[in-house]
């Protein structure tokens, strides 16, 4: 059952189940006789004969592989032609980006990464954040900023009942092309299509055991770093509940100001034991 007030915002996620490719994956298939059609989640046999790469029911023109110039892109086949998974949605440009040919991708919006990709993969970064939430089976978790769904998926793998909030329908659309987002199709992961700032004000007190707050950068969503918003999150947590708030590490001077300001506002909102966790580039704090 959904937390009271969320039913009308629920989004039905569907993974499109189409094969996807990277340049490196196709190049390897020509030499290794195996290929991944889902960015490393599985592999199937393939063979090259004359001008075609055969895999399952597909016959891929080998000569077309040499025409693919964007090594970061993730491609799908459309009428036999490779097309990057990228599109304009409203005023923004969305693109799935490969960080490794057999790993979970990141998302770029207007050329800005939506995940950490330096020194850690988006998938492992999500796992690390969820590890520091100290989840137990059956807990209700509010995950703010669904994106491609990685933190929501890891929360579910830890046994939580997940409510994940995303305000941008185009983000959820591009996630439907991503094989690593397939695990969002789970009855215990509730995707809520709504503006988080407005939504949290509508929810009942003491609804969640844990909150994972992973907002866009401050310049794009300053309201999600405000004292007013933190007070709403505090109200939603049960006593003993934890908030994990990713901030990242923007520029040295500006970054110190941002991080210091976040800690100050979290304290003013009522949170205690405010701890900076460098590995996740964010704060964990307690509602006593």
C-alpha positions in Angstrom: 0.0 0.0 0.0 1.2 3.5 -0.8 1.9 6.1 1.8 -1.2 8.2 2.1 -1.4 10.9 -0.5 0.9 9.3 -3.1 -1.6 7.2 -5.2 -2.5 10.0 -7.7 1.2 10.7 -8.5 2.3 7.1 -9.1 4.2 6.5 -12.4 4.1 3.1 -14.1 7.6 2.3 -15.3 8.2 0.0 -18.2 11.6 -1.1 -19.5 11.5 -1.3 -23.3 13.5 -4.5 -23.6 15.4 -3.5 -26.7 19.0 -4.4 -27.4 21.5 -1.6 -26.8 25.1 -1.2 -27.9 28.3 0.7 -27.4 31.1 1.1 -30.0 33.5 -0.9 -27.8 30.9 -3.7 -27.3 30.5 -4.1 -31.1 34.2 -4.0 -31.7 34.7 -6.7 -29.2 32.0 -8.8 -30.7 33.9 -8.9 -34.0 36.9 -10.5 -32.2 35.5 -12.4 -29.2 32.3 -14.0 -30.6 30.2 -12.9 -27.7 28.2 -9.7 -27.2 26.2 -8.0 -24.5 22.9 -6.5 -25.6 22.2 -5.0 -22.2 25.4 -3.2 -21.2 27.0 -6.2 -19.4 24.1 -7.7 -17.5 24.2 -10.8 -19.8 26.1 -12.0 -22.8 25.0 -14.1 -25.8 26.9 -15.8 -28.6 27.4 -14.1 -31.9 29.2 -14.8 -35.2 30.5 -12.9 -38.2 29.7 -14.1 -41.7 30.5 -12.1 -44.8 29.3 -8.6 -44.0 27.0 -9.3 -41.1 27.3 -9.8 -37.3 24.7 -12.3 -36.3 23.3 -12.3 -32.8 20.0 -13.8 -31.9 17.6 -12.8 -34.7 19.7 -9.7 -35.6 21.9 -9.3 -38.6 24.0 -6.2 -38.1 25.9 -4.7 -41.1 29.5 -4.9 -40.1 30.5 -1.9 -42.3 28.1 0.3 -40.3 30.0 -0.3 -37.1 33.0 1.6 -38.5 30.8 4.7 -39.0 30.0 5.0 -35.3 32.2 7.9 -34.0 30.7 8.7 -30.6 32.4 6.3 -28.2 30.4 7.6 -25.2 27.0 7.1 -26.8 24.7 4.2 -26.2 23.0 3.1 -29.4 19.8 1.3 -30.4 18.9 -0.1 -33.8 16.1 1.6 -35.7 15.3 0.1 -39.0 18.8 -1.4 -39.2 20.5 1.9 -38.4 22.3 2.7 -35.2 20.8 5.7 -33.3 22.2 7.2 -30.1 19.7 7.1 -27.2 19.4 10.8 -27.0 16.6 13.3 -27.5 15.2 16.7 -26.8 12.5 16.9 -24.2 11.0 20.3 -23.6 13.9 22.7 -23.4 16.5 20.1 -22.4 18.7 17.5 -24.2 18.9 14.1 -22.6 21.5 11.5 -23.5 22.5 8.1 -22.1 26.3 8.0 -21.7 28.5 4.9 -21.4 31.1 5.0 -18.6 32.3 1.5 -19.6 31.0 -0.8 -22.3 29.6 -3.4 -19.8 28.5 -1.2 -16.9 25.6 0.9 -15.8 25.5 4.2 -17.8 25.1 7.7 -16.6 22.6 10.3 -17.8 23.6 13.7 -19.2 21.1 16.6 -19.3 22.4 19.5 -21.4 25.9 18.0 -21.2 25.9 17.8 -17.4 26.5 14.4 -15.7 23.7 13.4 -13.3 26.0 10.9 -11.5 29.5 10.7 -10.1 31.7 9.2 -12.7 35.2 10.1 -11.5 36.8 7.2 -9.6 33.5 5.4 -9.1 30.8 4.0 -11.3 27.2 5.4 -11.1 26.0 1.9 -10.0 28.6 1.5 -7.2 28.1 5.1 -6.1 24.4 4.3 -5.6 25.3 1.2 -3.7 27.7 3.1 -1.4 25.0 5.8 -0.6 22.5 3.1 0.3 25.0 1.2 2.4 25.4 4.3 4.6 21.6 4.6 5.1 21.9 1.5 7.4 18.7 0.0 6.1 16.7 -2.9 7.5 14.1 -5.1 5.8 10.7 -3.6 5.7 11.7 0.0 6.2 9.9 2.8 4.3 12.4 4.9 2.3 11.9 8.2 0.5 14.3 8.5 -2.4 14.4 12.1 -3.7 15.7 12.3 -7.3 15.0 9.0 -9.1 17.1 9.7 -12.2 18.0 6.3 -13.7 16.8 4.6 -10.5 20.0 3.2 -9.1 19.6 4.3 -5.5 16.0 3.2 -5.5 17.0 -0.2 -6.8 19.7 -0.6 -4.2 17.3 0.4 -1.4 14.9 -2.3 -2.6 17.7 -4.9 -2.7 18.3 -4.1 0.9 14.7 -5.0 1.6 13.1 -1.6 1.9 9.8 -0.4 0.6 10.8 2.4 -1.7 9.1 5.7 -2.7 11.2 7.4 -5.2 10.4 10.9 -6.5 11.2 12.3 -9.9 9.7 15.5 -11.4 11.1 15.2 -14.9 9.1 12.7 -17.1 11.8 12.9 -19.7 14.3 11.4 -17.3 12.0 8.5 -16.7 11.5 8.1 -20.4 15.2 7.8 -21.1 15.5 5.4 -18.1 13.1 3.1 -20.0 15.8 2.5 -22.6 18.4 1.6 -20.0 18.8 -2.1 -19.2 20.2 -1.3 -15.7 17.0 0.6 -14.9 14.8 -2.5 -15.5 14.8 -3.3 -11.8 12.6 -0.3 -11.2 9.8 -2.5 -12.4 9.2 -3.9 -8.9 5.9 -3.8 -6.9 7.8 -2.4 -3.9 9.4 0.4 -5.8 6.8 3.2 -6.1 7.8 5.9 -8.6 6.2 9.2 -7.9 6.1 11.8 -10.7 6.0 15.1 -8.8 8.1 18.1 -7.7 9.7 16.9 -4.5 9.5 20.4 -2.9 5.7 20.4 -3.3 5.1 16.7 -2.6 6.8 16.5 0.8 4.5 19.2 2.1 1.5 17.0 1.3 2.7 13.8 3.1 1.8 12.7 6.6 4.1 13.1 9.5 6.4 10.2 10.5 6.0 8.4 7.1 9.5 7.2 6.6 12.3 5.4 8.4 15.0 6.7 6.0 15.3 9.5 3.4 17.9 9.6 0.7 18.1 13.1 -0.7 20.1 13.3 -4.0 19.1 16.6 -5.5 20.4 18.3 -8.7 23.3 20.7 -8.1 22.4 23.8 -6.0 22.4 26.2 -9.0 19.6 24.1 -10.6 17.4 23.3 -7.6 18.3 25.7 -4.7 14.9 25.1 -3.0 15.9 21.5 -2.3 18.8 22.8 -0.1 16.6 25.3 1.8 15.8 25.4 5.5 12.1 25.1 4.7 12.7 21.9 2.7 14.9 20.4 5.4 12.1 21.1 8.0 9.7 19.2 5.8 12.0 16.2 5.6 12.5 16.3 9.4 8.7 16.1 9.8 8.4 13.1 7.5 11.0 11.0 9.4 10.1 8.7 12.2 12.1 9.1 15.5 15.4 7.4 15.1 15.2 8.0 11.3 18.2 8.9 9.2 18.6 11.3 6.3 21.5 10.9 3.8 21.9 14.1 1.8 24.3 14.1 -1.2 25.8 17.5 -2.0 28.9 16.7 -4.0 32.0 18.8 -3.8 31.6 21.9 -6.0 34.6 24.4 -6.3 36.8 24.8 -3.2 35.6 28.1 -1.8 32.1 27.9 -3.1 32.0 24.2 -2.1 33.0 25.0 1.5 30.3 27.7 1.7 27.7 25.3 0.3 28.6 22.4 2.5 28.8 24.6 5.6 25.5 26.2 4.8 23.8 22.8 4.4 25.1 21.6 7.8 23.9 24.8 9.4 20.4 24.5 8.0 20.1 20.8 8.8 20.9 21.7 12.4 18.4 24.5 12.4 15.8 22.1 11.0 16.3 19.8 14.1 18.7 17.1 12.8 21.4 15.8 15.2 24.6 13.9 14.8 25.3 15.6 11.5 28.2 13.7 9.9 30.0 14.5 6.7 30.8 11.2 4.9 33.6 11.9 2.4 33.1 8.6 0.5 29.6 9.6 -0.5 30.2 13.4 -0.6 27.3 14.1 1.6 25.8 14.3 5.1 24.2 11.7 7.2 22.1 13.0 10.1 19.6 11.7 12.7 16.1 12.6 13.9 16.3 11.6 17.6 
